[in-house]
Amino acid sequence: MPSTSLRHSLRRLWALEKFGYSLRVFIALAGGLILCWSQGWMEALIPVFLGVIASALAETDDSWSGRLRALLVTLACFTAAAYAIELLFPYPWLFVSALAVSAFCLTMLGALGERYATLGQATLILSVYSMISVEQRGVSDHFSLQPLILVAAAAWYGLLSVLWHALFANQPVQQSLARLFRELGQYLKLKAALFEPLRQLDVEERRLALAKQNGKVVAALNATKEIILHRVGSGRPGVKVSRYLKLYFLAQDIHERASSSHYPYTQLAEAFFHSDVLFRCQRLLRLHGEACQRLAQAIELRQPYEFRALCSEALEDLHQSLDYLRQQNNPQWRHLLRSLKALTGNLGTLDQLLSNASNPDALAEEQDSSLFDREPQSFKDVWERLRQQLTPTALLFRHALRLSIALAVGYGILQWIHPTKGYWILLTTLFVCQPNYGATRRKLVQRVWGTVLGLVIGWALFDLFPSQEVQALFAVVAGVAFFATRSTRYTMATAAITLLVLFCFNQTGDSYGLFVPRLVDTLIGGLIAGLAVMLILPDWQGRRLSSVVANTLTCNSVYLRQIITQYAQGKRDDLNYRLARRNAHNADAALSTTLANMLMEPGHFRKDADIGFRFLVLSHTLLSYLSGLGAHRGESLLAPEQTHLLDDASSIADSLEEIAGHLRAKTRVPIHSDSEEQLAQSLEQVSEDLDDQQRLVQTQLALICRQLGPLRTLAAHLLKPPKNQTAET
């Protein structure tokens, strides 16, 4: 029994996302420490550790061959940066000019994709590390070995990373899929809370929580897609990757059905307050959420997944409850019961999807299993993406310009006051300066408190463990802790990296003298970053709220056109449909992120936050009705007498585009539209001759159309001119 428990604990440890990353860092740092110890090169410990850290920061997910190519490019960039610092360091004016230009260019690499942005950021970090190394030993007339040591240490970690990706190529896929199904499970549980039949239920608050969780699901979907795409490339996926690809498409289908709505919940709760039907819907959704989380654990631990019969029993109970309501023959319930039937059918399909997950190999192949690769495919694509971002209106251009000026100012200040270890000012500015004010403010606070915490812990450990050998081991542990926490607990990560710096510098000097400079330089660097974000082409989220909302409406319009076409031509889960669905959810998540950042901005810039959150609730409701329409594709085609619905759906899509156009141009939005009101009334008049599946299409379009009025009203409020401006007459 103990051995079984130990194996289970080790398996759970191995399944942790940060474990493999932290283990690679530990091996690299420990290997560097052992080499320096054994050869008596303790003066090289700092560049060795800094090179490993820079290489680990540059790491992105890929296959082993892709990781090898990325490593070669990374080492070339690192070598150029390290020797450029060595060459230009004695010439301040040339140095600061090169620093500003390189910071701008390396930041602009983000236009090409996430991995290029990571490479650019890591190269800048290594450049500052090189400055710290040169400052530590002093300027000399000849090239030292420290740039070579930095690059060699980076290569050492890079080779470990390539080997790891070759041996455990599919581990990141398993971990990302587990995270995806875990987030889906939480989404289903939050969706279940909407079915609580309370008359005073705050539906908007629960929808807001659901919209925020939807952003996490969308982020997990996007991350999983990118990881799988790196394994597939342009070839045919292998057996294991094919299984993971099927699970990814399964998660997409579950997400579409989980996010769908078939009727306003307040009206359902009012009508069926004395029935148990909504409680049974709620219970089934919760069980489905638990099933998703068990599936996540099974994928993570590489164990068989068993779908519990409890879900099927709950579905049968729901059917019986619905049958009992039909037997009441209440004419006021006729329309609502049809919506409940559609909801029950959707939950039944969701139940079937989750039961199929127990055997991924048996899942049907997608008609079109291609994935959309967002990275540039040619030099023409590279130039086009860079050209689009080379304008002061582009967010990336503003961030690149802001960062380059902030680093130049930081260099000017350290040349002016000559602080001890002054290049930590640049390092702090580089880490703290983010693309928007909210993220910069959060990073600044975390950086300062983390530095204070690290200094306090460092002071205590210096007194308790004066041995340099023990302190060197603490430095390795601190480096591992930094990478284990840097994306989730940045305060703790900053404390860890502060400890690493203190312990490393104490190997060749007295780190007690670094306590005050570390804190002062952190405060100066953070202040520079904060002022840069506020004063240099600031990206206040409140000012771009209208364009973010407009993009959300446009993506919903495209999604609607894709859905209704398939009701006329037949169901196809092709790339165009999946891309439209994903873009709609991405836009919804982007709106949620924008509003979260708005809340951290000064009061004047978040004056429209309340309207923005009401927009988010309304946008997510609209997306839910669209998902409900999309979830039932393939169940029936439009009847001959329903072909007019194609034109009706097109009119709704045009209205969404019209509102979006007004928001982009910041022109007055007509609050009322007679044509939309007439269309909504016409869609609500459903013929009794139609079967339930055909009625569903018209009902969902009516629900979607009824969202246009509230959308127009909120858009008009969002574009309302300031009070000091004269109103149009």
Secondary structure, DSSP 8 states (H G I E B T S, - for coil): -HHHHHHHHHHHHHHSHHHHHHHHHHHHHHHHHHHHHHHT-GGGHHHHHHHHHHHHHT-----HHHHHHHHHHHHHHHHHHHHHHHHHTT-HHHHHHHHHHHHHHHHHGGGG-HHHHHHHHHHHHHHHHHHHHHHHH---SS--SHHHHHHHHHHHHHHHHHHHHHHSTTHHHHHHHHHHHHHHHHHHHHHHGGG---TT--HHHHHHHHHHHHHHHHHHHHHHHHHHHHHHTTS---HHHHHHHHHHHHHHHHHHHHT--SS-HHHHHHHTTTSSHHHHHHHHHHHHHHHHHHHHHHHHHT------HHHHHHHHHHHHHHHHHHHT--GGGHHHHHHHHHHHHHHHHHHHHHHHTT-GGGS---S-------S--SHHHHHHHHHHH-STTSHHHHHHHHHHHHHHHHHHHHHHH--TTTHHHHHHHHHH--SSHHHHHHHHHHHHHHHHHHHHHHHHHHHH---HHHHHHHHHHHHHHHHHHTTT-HHHHHHHHHHHHHHHHTTTS-GGGGHHHHHHHHHHHHHHHHHHHHHSS---GGGGHHHHHHHHHHHHHHHHHHHHHHHHH-----HHHHHHHHHHHHHHHHHHHHHHHHTTS-GGGGTTHHHHHHHHHHHHHHHHHHHHHHHTTTS----GGGTHHHHHHHHHHHHHHHHHHHHHHT----S--HHHHHHHHHHH---TTS-HHHHHHHHHHHHHHTTHHHHHHHHHHHT---TTS----
